[in-house]
């Protein structure tokens, strides 16, 4: 089956970002091949022009088998490979899975693509590969890279692998901000809402500059950026990095006040506490919760980190600007929580 529609592979197709990307690419006129492992969450089902293909990128034979499957359906011609499959762990602990899944998995995929005519390799990276900036400044794509924990470090190493280990690949790197939805989903935002909703004493304290904040982007806007990148593949120079996020970066205190007003009808007073005290408190809390506490000691050192983005390149190369904003979406998140707390907690992977 050689399709007349341009063909795209999407890895990590069952994920939050991958699932919607498959749908939007199919709607935009592409034949989509979703790669993911067997198991939950399941990739999109019964969608016209979306084909689910079992692929474990940690296994060479699995990758080869999946690519042979695609070759038989495409004649070996691909418009793009949207590579999102990666390992992610919010504990801050290092893991061999960053090498096995993110770095070496990408290498396996690229090696299997050598016999294909592939117009673009799109890697979803993170804004966290950059060093944070000062409050009032903005990060640009050419600014220094400095990972502060294993997850962004794995993205830096994978970007380097693609650029240097596969120099002939027409690559593009989307460095995406924290992705949220109308229900929440972005872990730090969800946890902040949870603490204030439960009136947790930890919600009153912060071990850093409350004027600092981190850029975010709505799921729909992130997917729109991916689709636009695929559609403009001929016009984007190889090895281009593009930051994707909202220009408005809400400070921690602004978020506290907005969430407090929406949940309890008043601003949420927040006190700054010394980092050494916060580290001890985080360590004790983690022990008492059997290692399941969200706030880990390593996070305390990064409390002052500010990530505000200059998205000029996304505007110029993709014609992209976000249509949503976190400040306008927060009321939807908190209303969903108040309307059905059990459902909201479950959707966001929380326990009550």
C-alpha positions as CSV (number, residue, x, y, z in Angstrom):
1,X,0.0,0.0,0.0
2,X,1.9,3.0,-1.2
3,X,-0.2,6.1,-0.1
4,X,-0.6,9.2,-2.2
5,X,-0.7,11.1,1.0
6,X,2.6,12.2,2.5
7,X,3.6,9.7,5.1
8,X,4.8,10.5,8.7
9,X,6.0,8.3,11.5
10,X,5.1,9.5,15.1
11,X,6.9,7.7,17.9
12,X,5.4,7.8,21.4
13,X,2.0,7.8,19.7
14,X,0.0,6.8,22.8
15,X,1.3,9.7,24.9
16,X,-0.6,12.9,25.6
17,X,1.2,14.8,22.9
18,X,1.6,11.9,20.5
19,X,-2.0,10.9,20.4
20,X,-3.3,14.3,19.4
21,X,-0.4,14.8,17.0
22,X,-1.4,11.7,15.1
23,X,-5.0,13.0,14.9
24,X,-4.0,16.5,13.7
25,X,-1.5,15.2,11.1
26,X,-4.2,12.8,9.7
27,X,-6.6,15.8,9.5
28,X,-3.9,17.8,7.8
29,X,-3.6,15.3,4.9
30,X,-0.9,12.9,6.1
31,X,-0.8,9.1,6.3
32,X,0.4,8.5,9.9
33,X,2.2,5.5,11.4
34,X,2.1,5.6,15.1
35,X,4.9,3.8,16.9
36,X,4.5,2.7,20.5
37,X,4.8,-0.3,22.8
38,X,2.0,-2.7,23.5
39,X,0.1,-1.8,26.7
40,X,-1.5,1.2,28.4
41,X,-2.0,3.9,27.4
42,X,-3.1,2.7,24.1
43,X,-2.4,4.6,20.8
44,X,-5.3,6.2,18.9
45,X,-7.8,3.5,17.6
46,X,-10.0,3.4,14.6
47,X,-8.8,6.7,13.1
48,X,-8.8,7.0,9.4
49,X,-5.2,7.4,8.0
50,X,-3.6,6.5,11.3
51,X,-1.9,3.1,11.5
52,X,-0.8,1.6,14.9
53,X,2.5,-0.2,14.7
54,X,4.1,-2.0,17.6
55,X,7.6,-0.7,18.2
56,X,9.8,-0.8,21.3
57,X,12.7,1.6,20.6
58,X,14.8,-0.1,23.2
59,X,14.9,-3.3,21.0
60,X,16.8,-3.3,17.7
61,X,14.8,-6.1,16.2
62,X,11.5,-4.4,17.1
63,X,12.6,-1.1,15.5
64,X,13.8,-2.9,12.4
65,X,10.5,-4.9,12.2
66,X,8.4,-1.7,12.5
67,X,10.4,0.1,9.9
68,X,10.1,-2.8,7.4
69,X,6.3,-2.7,8.0
70,X,6.3,1.0,7.2
71,X,8.5,0.5,4.1
72,X,6.0,-2.0,2.7
73,X,3.2,0.7,3.0
74,X,5.1,3.7,1.9
75,X,7.7,2.6,-0.6
76,X,10.4,3.9,1.7
77,X,9.4,7.6,1.3
78,X,8.6,9.7,4.4
79,X,7.7,13.4,4.7
80,X,8.8,13.4,8.4
81,X,9.5,11.4,11.5
82,X,8.1,13.1,14.6
83,X,10.2,11.5,17.4
84,X,8.6,11.9,20.9
85,X,9.3,8.5,22.5
86,X,11.6,9.2,25.5
87,X,12.1,8.4,29.2
88,X,10.9,10.9,31.8
89,X,11.1,10.7,35.5
90,X,10.2,13.6,37.8
91,X,12.1,12.1,40.8
92,X,15.3,13.7,39.6
93,X,17.1,10.4,40.0
94,X,19.4,9.3,37.2
95,X,18.5,6.2,35.4
96,X,20.0,3.9,32.7
97,X,16.7,4.3,30.9
98,X,17.7,7.8,29.8
99,X,20.4,6.1,27.8
100,X,18.4,3.0,26.8
101,X,15.3,4.8,25.7
102,X,16.0,8.4,24.9
103,X,19.6,8.5,23.6
104,X,20.2,4.9,22.2
105,X,16.6,4.5,21.2
106,X,17.0,7.6,19.0
107,X,20.1,6.2,17.5
108,X,18.4,2.9,16.7
109,X,15.6,4.7,15.0
110,X,17.9,6.9,12.9
111,X,20.0,3.9,11.9
112,X,16.8,2.2,10.7
113,X,15.9,5.3,8.7
114,X,19.1,5.2,6.6
115,X,17.5,3.3,3.8
116,X,14.5,5.6,3.6
117,X,14.0,8.9,1.8
118,X,13.1,11.0,4.8
119,X,12.6,14.7,4.3
120,X,12.7,15.7,8.0
121,X,13.5,14.3,11.5
122,X,11.6,16.3,14.1
123,X,12.8,15.7,17.7
124,X,10.7,17.0,20.6
125,X,13.2,18.4,23.1
126,X,12.6,20.7,26.1
127,X,13.2,24.3,27.0
128,X,15.0,23.0,30.1
129,X,18.1,22.2,28.0
130,X,18.8,25.9,28.4
131,X,20.3,27.6,31.4
132,X,17.6,29.7,33.2
133,X,17.5,33.4,32.6
134,X,17.1,36.4,35.0
135,X,13.6,37.7,35.7
136,X,12.8,40.2,33.0
137,X,15.0,38.5,30.4
138,X,14.1,35.9,27.8
139,X,15.8,32.8,26.5
140,X,16.7,32.4,22.8
141,X,17.7,29.3,20.9
142,X,21.4,30.3,20.7
143,X,21.7,30.9,24.5
144,X,23.8,28.5,26.6
145,X,22.7,24.9,27.3
146,X,22.9,23.8,30.9
147,X,20.9,20.9,32.2
148,X,20.3,20.8,35.9
149,X,18.9,17.2,36.2
150,X,19.0,14.0,34.2
151,X,15.9,14.5,32.1
152,X,17.1,17.7,30.2
153,X,20.6,16.3,30.1
154,X,19.3,13.3,28.2
155,X,17.7,15.7,25.7
156,X,21.0,17.7,25.3
157,X,22.9,14.5,24.6
158,X,20.2,13.3,22.1
159,X,20.3,16.6,20.2
160,X,24.1,16.2,20.0
161,X,23.7,12.6,18.8
162,X,21.4,13.7,16.0
163,X,23.5,16.7,14.9
164,X,26.9,15.0,15.1
165,X,26.2,11.3,14.8
166,X,23.7,11.6,12.0
167,X,24.9,14.9,10.2
168,X,23.1,14.1,6.9
169,X,19.7,14.0,8.6
170,X,17.5,17.0,8.0
171,X,16.8,17.5,11.7
172,X,14.8,20.1,13.6
173,X,14.6,20.4,17.4
174,X,11.4,21.7,19.0
175,X,12.3,22.8,22.6
176,X,8.9,22.7,24.1
177,X,7.8,24.4,27.4
178,X,5.7,22.5,30.0
179,X,2.6,21.2,28.3
180,X,-0.8,21.7,30.1
181,X,-4.4,21.0,29.2
182,X,-7.8,22.3,30.2
183,X,-7.7,19.7,33.0
184,X,-4.2,20.3,34.2
185,X,-1.7,17.5,33.4
186,X,1.5,19.6,33.6
187,X,3.0,18.1,36.9
188,X,4.2,21.3,38.6
189,X,1.0,23.2,37.9
190,X,-1.2,20.3,39.0
191,X,0.7,19.8,42.2
192,X,0.5,23.6,43.0
193,X,-3.3,23.5,42.5
194,X,-3.5,20.3,44.6
195,X,-1.6,21.8,47.5
196,X,-3.7,25.0,47.6
197,X,-7.0,23.0,47.2
198,X,-6.1,20.8,50.1
199,X,-4.8,23.8,52.1
200,X,-1.6,21.9,52.6
201,X,0.8,23.9,54.9
202,X,3.6,23.4,52.2
203,X,1.5,25.6,49.9
204,X,2.3,28.6,52.1
205,X,6.1,28.4,51.7
206,X,8.5,28.7,48.7
207,X,12.3,28.3,48.8
208,X,13.1,30.8,46.2
209,X,12.2,34.0,44.4
210,X,8.5,34.1,44.0
211,X,8.9,36.5,41.0
212,X,10.4,33.6,39.0
213,X,8.3,31.4,36.8
214,X,8.4,28.9,34.0
215,X,6.9,29.2,30.5
216,X,4.1,26.8,29.6
217,X,2.2,25.9,26.5
218,X,-1.3,24.4,25.9
219,X,-1.4,20.9,24.4
220,X,-3.4,22.2,21.4
221,X,-0.8,24.9,20.7
222,X,2.2,22.5,21.1
223,X,0.6,20.1,18.5
224,X,-0.1,23.0,16.2
225,X,3.6,23.8,16.3
226,X,4.5,20.2,15.5
227,X,2.1,20.1,12.5
228,X,3.4,23.4,11.2
229,X,7.0,22.2,11.5
230,X,6.1,19.1,9.4
231,X,4.2,21.2,6.8
232,X,7.2,23.7,6.4
233,X,9.8,20.9,6.3
234,X,11.3,22.2,3.0
235,X,11.8,25.7,4.3
236,X,13.5,24.9,7.7
237,X,17.2,24.6,7.6
238,X,18.7,21.3,9.0
239,X,19.8,21.3,12.7
240,X,17.4,24.2,13.5
241,X,16.2,24.6,17.1
242,X,12.9,26.3,17.8
243,X,11.5,27.3,21.2
244,X,7.8,26.6,21.7
245,X,6.0,28.3,24.6
246,X,3.8,31.2,25.6
247,X,5.4,34.7,25.8
248,X,3.5,35.4,29.1
249,X,5.4,33.6,31.9
250,X,3.4,33.7,35.2
251,X,5.5,34.1,38.3
252,X,5.1,31.5,41.2
253,X,3.4,34.2,43.3
254,X,1.0,35.1,40.5
255,X,0.0,31.5,40.1
256,X,-0.5,31.2,43.9
257,X,-2.8,34.2,43.9
258,X,-4.8,33.1,40.9
259,X,-5.3,29.6,42.2
260,X,-6.1,30.8,45.7
261,X,-8.8,33.2,44.4
262,X,-10.3,30.6,42.2
263,X,-10.4,27.9,44.8
264,X,-10.9,29.8,48.1
265,X,-11.9,33.3,47.0
266,X,-8.7,35.1,48.2
267,X,-5.1,35.6,47.3
268,X,-2.7,32.9,48.7
269,X,-0.1,34.4,51.0
270,X,3.3,32.8,50.4
271,X,6.4,33.1,52.5
272,X,10.0,32.5,51.3
273,X,12.0,30.1,53.4
274,X,15.7,29.4,53.4
275,X,16.8,26.6,51.0
276,X,18.7,24.5,53.6
277,X,15.4,24.4,55.7
278,X,13.4,23.5,52.6
279,X,15.8,20.7,51.6
280,X,15.5,19.1,55.0
281,X,11.8,19.5,54.9
282,X,11.5,17.9,51.4
283,X,13.8,15.0,52.5
284,X,11.8,14.3,55.6
285,X,8.4,14.6,53.7
286,X,9.7,12.2,51.1
287,X,10.8,9.6,53.7
288,X,7.4,9.9,55.5
289,X,5.6,9.3,52.2
290,X,7.7,6.3,51.3
291,X,9.6,8.1,48.5
292,X,6.4,9.3,46.8
293,X,6.5,13.0,47.7
294,X,6.3,15.2,44.7
295,X,8.7,17.8,46.1
296,X,12.2,16.4,46.1
297,X,15.3,17.9,47.7
298,X,16.9,18.5,44.2
299,X,14.0,20.8,43.2
300,X,14.8,23.2,46.0
301,X,18.1,24.3,44.4
302,X,16.1,25.2,41.2
303,X,13.3,27.2,42.9
304,X,14.8,30.5,41.6
305,X,15.1,29.3,38.0
306,X,13.3,31.5,35.6
307,X,12.3,30.3,32.1
308,X,10.8,33.0,29.9
309,X,11.0,32.4,26.1
310,X,11.7,34.6,23.1
311,X,9.5,32.8,20.4
312,X,10.5,35.1,17.5
313,X,12.0,32.1,15.6
314,X,8.7,30.1,15.9
315,X,6.8,33.1,14.6
316,X,9.2,33.6,11.7
317,X,9.8,30.0,10.6
318,X,6.4,28.4,11.5
319,X,4.0,31.3,11.5
320,X,3.2,30.1,15.0
321,X,1.8,31.9,18.0
322,X,-0.1,30.3,20.9
323,X,-3.8,30.7,20.9
324,X,-4.2,29.8,24.5
325,X,-2.7,31.2,27.7
326,X,-2.2,29.6,31.1
327,X,-3.8,32.6,32.9
328,X,-7.0,32.1,30.9
329,X,-7.0,28.3,31.2
330,X,-6.4,28.1,35.0
331,X,-10.1,28.8,35.7
332,X,-11.0,25.8,33.6
333,X,-8.6,23.6,35.6
334,X,-9.9,24.8,39.0
335,X,-13.6,24.5,37.9
336,X,-13.0,21.0,36.7
337,X,-11.5,20.2,40.1
338,X,-14.3,21.7,42.1
339,X,-17.0,20.1,39.9
340,X,-15.6,16.5,40.3
341,X,-12.5,16.2,42.5
342,X,-12.2,12.4,42.2
343,X,-12.2,12.7,38.4
344,X,-9.7,15.5,38.4
345,X,-7.3,13.7,40.6
346,X,-7.6,10.6,38.5
347,X,-7.0,12.5,35.2
348,X,-3.9,14.0,36.7
349,X,-2.5,10.8,38.2
350,X,-3.0,11.9,41.8
351,X,-4.1,10.2,44.9
352,X,-6.5,11.7,47.4
